[in-house]
Amino acid sequence: MKSAPFLFLLYCILAASAKDYCAIWQEVKSGDTCWGMIRGKTNLTLDILKQMNKGLDCDKLHVGQKMCMAITGFQLKCQKSHKITTGDTCFEIWTANGLSQQEFMDWNDGLDCDKLQIGKEVCLKRL
């Protein structure tokens, strides 16, 4: 089996270059805890929740915070978009549309908020 090492190496390269996208976002409500949000969810541990939500501090959850609860290996289809106009900023766009920074940036992979292009469309909702 001379091809086994090659296939393993190919798998490692593809796995390392694959990007995960959030498939399900959940908003923190009053009284929510990290443990409460993962209770009853198959294969979701506190460690996995923290990996999907970089910088998550379970001791400092706040109402309205958005957390990724499931990931997928492909970008979901954009259902709602916004065309960039003069003066737009990423912050204004995501806050005006009730999105978190993480949610907005995940849905607009590769977007450089310092170089927004007039006329370019950004995604506001994916399904």
Secondary structure as UniProt FT lines:
FT   HELIX           3..17
FT   STRAND          21..27
FT   TURN            30..31
FT   HELIX           34..38
FT   TURN            39..40
FT   TURN            42..43
FT   HELIX           46..52
FT   TURN            54..55
FT   HELIX           58..60
FT   TURN            63..64
FT   STRAND          66..72
FT   STRAND          78..83
FT   TURN            86..87
FT   HELIX           90..96
FT   TURN            97..98
FT   HELIX           101..107
FT   TURN            108..110
FT   HELIX           113..115
FT   TURN            118..119
FT   STRAND          121..126
//
